[in-house]
Amino acid sequence: MSQYIISALKYRPTDFNEIIGQSSITQTLINAINSNQLPQALLFSGPRGVGKTSCARILARKINNQKKEDDIKFNIFELDAASNNSVDDIRNLNEQVRIPPQLGNYKIYIIDEAHMLSTAAFNAFLKTLEEPPKHAIFILATTEKNKIIPTILSRCQIYDFKTITNIDISLHLKNISKKNNIKFEDEALNIISENADGAMRDALSLYDRLVNLTNGNLTASEVSNNLSILDTDIYIELTKKILNNDIPLILIYLDEILKKGFSHLDFLNGLSNYFRNLMLSKNSNTLKYINSEKSILNKIINQSKNIKIKSIIKCIGIINFSEINYKESKNKRLHVEFCILDIANKLSNSKKKK
């Protein structure tokens, strides 16, 4: 039985062209290497799981023209500042820096979670960063740039990594699925990407779990159920009933939804996202911000044609108000029901004014 490797490790980038969603940064680094204008101190800042450490490792190999299979232990050193954040740890690093590399022209030091260094450790590191040996290059990675002292920041060339778009994440998951003969629906991958919050590592962890849970058949309904997310089709159907202002049918359908075990707040959150999509679908320039497959997108567009943009915005306000005041409500069920009926009333009045 072959050893199982999680996707986050199996598909970890090994070259700049494999880094997802950070093309401006990778191209800048490639240009700096080619023109021999790479600084001796770099800071990679950004959210978790967007490629900072992977990019640092790739850059470290590129600096010394090393291939993927080359032994890099003699000139690439990684320090996890979360567990090595004392003055003594940095003093040991400062001592190592003085020794020239055994292979290649440079010794590269990757300091992960750099914001975890203590103030004393930062100060101990400052002198080395001010006057680094010609053979040393430092790459600091952090999720909290604001916690790094200004004197360190001023000596680093800063690269701000951004969250990865849902479209880029979905496309990457699709490519992985095809390589591994995993069955999938586009909407299922869209749901995973939306829940990853812009982090590829989180998306891959979710993907692995759901592939196992669904026996390699990722459908939108299965993924939604396992992530406790309501399907877009449910909100489309509910909105259809709201537009008809059929109070009994609205309450019956809402009861069916809540009986599935979804929390009231999750329901409200999903509803606000759906009305946001209705708003975005009113203009061709904002359609790109709706992360749904074509068949679902067409349903959203068709439904939005029956609602004025002002009415949609008012409905979003009603839902937002309901979410904010949810905790203060003693009767949670009634609170949610009143939110839906208020929306139905607003949309009904809007129709009468036409």
N, C-alpha and C positions, 0 to 999 in steps of 0.2 A: 504494500500500500504506500503510494507516494505521499510525501509530507504536504499538508495543505498550507498554502501561503495566502494570507489575506491580500485583497486587491490593492490596499494602500501601499503595501510593500512590493507586490508583484509588478505593479504598474507605476512605481515611483520613477520620476523622470531621471534619465541618465545623460541627457543632452539638452541644450537650450531649446531646440525645436520641439521638445516634448513637454516643456513647461506650458501649462494651460492658462490663458487669460492674462499674461504679463508680457506681451510682446514688446511693448515700448522699453521695458527694463532690460529684457534679454538682449534686444538689439543694441541698446546703449552699452551694455557690458561687452558684447562682441566687438563693437567699434573701438572701445577703449583698449581691449587686448590687441586688436590688429594694428592700432596706431601707437601701441606701447605707451599709453597715457593713463594707465590704471593707478589710482591713488593707493596709498599704503594702509588706509583705514576706511572701511565702508560700513555703513549701517543699513541693514535691511529691516524695514519696519512695516507692520501690517497685521491684519487679523490672523488667527490660527488657521492652519491647513490650506494656505494659499500658495505655498511653494518657496518660502524664504530659505529654509534649511537646505532643501533640494537644490535650489539655485546656488547657494553658497558652496555646496560640495562640487557641483558641476564647474563653477568658476575656479575653484581651487585646483581641479584637475587641468583645466584649460590653461591656467597660468604657467604650468610647467610642461605643457604639451603631453600630458599623460593620457593614455587610453583607458577605457573602462576596466580592462582586465589587469592593468598595471598595479603593482604593490605601492600603495600611497602612504603607508604607515610611517615612513621616514620623513615626510615633509608636510603632511596635513594632520593637524591636531585639533580635536574637538573638545570643548569644555562646556559642560552643562552648568550654567551659572546658578540654576535653581538649587543645586546640591553642592556646588563648589564656589561659594560666594564670599569666603572670608579673605582677610588680608593675606594670610599665609598662602592660600591658593593662588592669588595673583602674584605674590612674590616668587613662588615656584615657577609660574609662567614667565615672569620677567627674567629669571635666570636661564630658562630654556631658550628664550628668544635670542640671547647673545650667541648661542652656538650656531654656526653656519649649517646649511642643509647638507646631508650626505649624498642626496640625489637631487638633480634639478638645480634651478637657480634661486628658488624661493622656499621659505617655510611659511605655510599659511595656517593661521589660527582662527578657527571658527568658534565664537563664543555665543552659544544659544541661550535664550532667555536672559539677555544681557541686563535687563532692568532689575533682575534679582540680586545683582551685586550690591553689597553694602556700600555706604558712603565712603568708608575707610578703604574698601577694596577699589572703588573708583579712583580715589586719590592716589593709591599706590600704583594704579595702572596708568595714570595720567602722564607721568614722566616718560614712560616707554612709548606712549602714543604721541607725545610731543616730538621725541627724537628717536624714531624707530630705526633699527639697523636696516641697511639697504636690502638685506635678504628676507625681511619680514613683512608680511601683509596680514592685516587683521580684518576679519569679517564678523561684525556683531549683528545678531538677529534678535528682534524683540517684538512683542505684541503691544508694548506700552512705552512708546517713545518718550512720553511726557515724564516718565520716572527716571530717565537718564539725565544726569547732571549736565548743565549747559556747556561746561568746559570740555566734556567728552564729545558732545554733539558737534561743537564747533570745529573739532579736529577730524570729523568723519564726512565722507561724501554720502549723503543720505538718499536712499531709494525707497520710495513709498509704494508698497505692494497693495493692490486693491482687491476687494472681494471679487470672486469669479462669478460671471453672469450665469443665470439659470440656463440660458441657451448653450453656453460653452460646456457646462456640466452635463446637460442632457446629451449633447453630441458625443462627449467622451464616454459616457455610460453606454450609449448606443454602440459605439465602436468596440467596447469591451464585450458587450453582449454578443455581438456578431462573431467575434473571435472565439468565444466559448460556447457558441450554439445555444445561447440562452433565449428562450422565447420572451417577447416583450411587446407591450403596447406603448406607443409614444407617450400617451398621457400618464402611464405609470412612471416612466422615467422623469417626466416633467414634475410629478408630485414629489419624487425623491429629491430632485434638484432644488425645488422650492423649500424643502425642509432642511436642506444642508446649510442654509443661511450663508451662501457664498463661499463655503469651505469645501474644497475638493476631498480632503481627507474624511470629513464627516459624511460626504455623499457616498464615498466608496465603502465606508463602514456600514451605512444604512443599506446600501446596495447588496453587500455580502449577506447581511442578516435576512433581507427580504428574498434573495435568491434561494436561501436555505428553507425559509418558511413556506415559500410557494412552489418548492420543488422545481425551480428553474423555469417558472411560467409567470412572468410579471404582468399581471393585468391591473388596470386602474382600480377596479373594485377591491381586489385582494390587497393591493398596496395601501389603499385608503383605509380599509378595515384594520390592517395591522398597525398603521400609524395613527389610528384613531382620528382620521380626517374624513370629513364628509365629501362625497363625490360631487363634482360640479353639476352633474345631472340632477341631483337632489335639489340644489338651489335653483336650477332652471325651472323645475317642476313647481317648487314652492312659489317662486316669483310669478309663474303663470297663474296660480290660484290667487295670489295677492292682487294681481292686475284685474282679475275678475271680481275682486272684493267679496268673495264668497266666504263669509266668516266661519260657518260650520266646517266647510272643507279645509280651510286654512288650519283650524285648531286640530282637526282629526289628523291631517298630514303632519303637523308639528309634533303631535303625540307619537306618531309612528317613528319619526326621526329620533326623538329623545329616548324612546324605548330601546333603541339600538345600543344605548350605553354611552352616547357622547355627552360630554359635560355641556352645561348651558353656555359657559364662556367660550368653549371651542366652537360651538354652534354660531354664536354671535360673531366671533372672529372670522369664521368662514363666510358668513353672510356679508360682513363689511368688505371682505376681499372680493366677493362676487359683485357687489354693487360698484366697487372700484373698477372692476373689469367692464361692467356695463358703461361706466363713464368713459373709460379709455377707448371702448369700441365705437364711440360716437364720432371719432376723428381718425382718418387713415394714418395720420402722422404718429398717433400714440398706440396703434394696434400692436406694434412690435414689443410693447411692454407687457402684453398678455401672454403668459407662458402656458399655452394650451394647444393641443393638436387641432388640425384644421376643422374636423367635424364638430368639435366642441366650440371652437372659435366662431364658426358660422351660426351656431345656435345662440351664442351670446350677442352677436351682431344683430340677428333677426329680432331678438327680444328687446334690445336697446332701442330699436326703431319705434317701439310703442311707448317710450318714456322720454319726456323732455329732460335735457341735461340739468336744468334747475331742480327738477323733481328728484333726480338721482342724487344730486349733491345734498338735498334736504334729508333724503333717506339715510345717506352715509352719516349725517349729523345725528340723526335719531339713534342709529345703531351705536355710534361712538358714545353718546350720552348714556345709553343703556349699559354699555360695558363699564364706563367709569363709575356708575352708581350701583352696579350689580352687588358688590360686597355689602352695601348698606341696606339692601332690600331683605326683608324678613321672609317674604314669599317669593323665592327665586323663580319658580315656574310661572307664576302670574306676571312677574317682572318681564320675562322673556316673551310671554304671550302678548302683553300690552305693547311691547316694542313692535312686534309683527303687525298687530292690529292698527297701531299708529301709522305705520308705513302704508298699510292698505288704505287707510282713510286719506292720507295725503295724496296717494296716487289716484284714488277715486275722485277726489276734489279737483285734481289737476285735469282729469279727463272731462269733467263737467264744464270746465272753463274754456275748453277748446271751441 
